[in-house]
Amino acid sequence: MSDDARIRHLTADVARSCAQTGHLAPGQRLRLVTELRKSLEKVTGRALDEGTQATRSERWGLRRVGALAGLSHEKVRYRLARNTLLKGAAR
C-alpha cells in the first residue's frame, strides 16, 4: 500500500463502494464493479498519459518514465505514439 495519504484515502473509498454492493444480486454487483473499473481506468489512464508526456517534455528517458509508471519502455513509447495520433485525429 502507498505511503501517500491521498492514495490510501481513495483506495478506502473504492473499497467502501465495492463493499456496498454486497447486498445486490451477483449480476448487478458484477456490472457495477465493471463500470467502476472502467471509469477508474479511464481517469487514471488519462492522468498517466499526461504525466508521461510531461516527463518526456522534460527529456526523461523512456526507461526512466517506464520504471516510475510501472510500464516497459516499449509500452511508454506505444502510449506516447497513440496519444500523438489521437491528438492529430482530433484536429
C-alpha positions as CSV (number, residue, x, y, z in Angstrom):
1,M,0.0,0.0,0.0
2,S,1.1,3.5,-0.7
3,D,2.7,5.8,1.8
4,D,0.7,8.7,0.3
5,A,-2.4,9.6,2.4
6,R,-4.3,10.6,-0.8
7,I,-3.8,7.1,-2.3
8,R,-4.8,5.4,0.9
9,H,-8.0,7.6,1.1
10,L,-9.0,6.9,-2.5
11,T,-8.3,3.2,-2.1
12,A,-10.5,3.1,1.0
13,D,-13.3,4.9,-0.9
14,V,-13.2,2.4,-3.7
15,A,-13.2,-0.5,-1.2
16,R,-16.2,1.0,0.5
17,S,-18.0,1.4,-2.8
18,C,-17.4,-2.2,-3.6
19,A,-18.4,-3.4,-0.2
20,Q,-21.7,-1.5,-0.6
21,T,-22.7,-3.8,-3.5
22,G,-22.7,-6.9,-1.3
23,H,-26.5,-7.0,-1.0
24,L,-27.1,-6.9,-4.7
25,A,-27.6,-9.9,-7.0
26,P,-24.4,-11.2,-8.5
27,G,-25.1,-9.9,-12.0
28,Q,-25.8,-6.4,-10.7
29,R,-22.7,-6.4,-8.5
30,L,-20.6,-7.5,-11.4
31,R,-22.0,-4.8,-13.7
32,L,-21.3,-2.1,-11.1
33,V,-17.8,-3.2,-10.3
34,T,-17.1,-3.5,-14.0
35,E,-18.4,0.1,-14.6
36,L,-16.3,1.3,-11.7
37,R,-13.2,-0.4,-13.0
38,K,-13.7,1.1,-16.5
39,S,-14.2,4.6,-15.0
40,L,-11.1,4.3,-12.9
41,E,-9.0,3.1,-15.8
42,K,-10.2,6.0,-18.0
43,V,-9.4,8.6,-15.4
44,T,-6.0,7.1,-14.3
45,G,-5.1,6.3,-17.9
46,R,-5.6,9.9,-18.9
47,A,-3.5,11.1,-15.9
48,L,-0.8,8.5,-16.7
49,D,-0.6,9.8,-20.3
50,E,-0.5,13.4,-19.2
51,G,2.3,12.6,-16.7
52,T,4.2,10.6,-19.2
53,Q,4.0,13.4,-21.7
54,A,5.2,15.9,-19.1
55,T,8.2,13.8,-18.1
56,R,9.1,13.4,-21.8
57,S,8.9,17.1,-22.4
58,E,11.5,17.4,-19.6
59,R,13.6,15.0,-21.6
60,W,13.3,12.0,-19.3
61,G,14.2,8.7,-21.0
62,L,11.6,6.1,-21.9
63,R,13.1,3.6,-19.4
64,R,13.1,6.1,-16.5
65,V,9.5,7.0,-17.3
66,G,8.5,3.4,-17.6
67,A,10.2,2.5,-14.3
68,L,8.2,5.1,-12.5
69,A,5.0,4.3,-14.3
70,G,5.3,0.5,-13.9
71,L,5.4,0.1,-17.6
72,S,8.0,-1.2,-20.1
73,H,9.8,1.4,-22.1
74,E,8.1,0.0,-25.2
75,K,4.6,0.4,-23.6
76,V,5.6,4.0,-22.8
77,R,6.6,4.5,-26.4
78,Y,3.3,3.0,-27.6
79,R,1.2,5.2,-25.4
80,L,3.0,8.3,-26.4
81,A,2.6,7.5,-30.1
82,R,-1.0,6.6,-29.6
83,N,-1.7,9.9,-27.9
84,T,0.1,11.8,-30.6
85,L,-2.1,10.1,-33.3
86,L,-5.3,10.7,-31.3
87,K,-4.5,14.4,-30.9
88,G,-3.7,14.7,-34.6
89,A,-7.0,13.0,-35.5
90,A,-9.0,15.3,-33.1
91,R,-7.9,18.4,-35.1
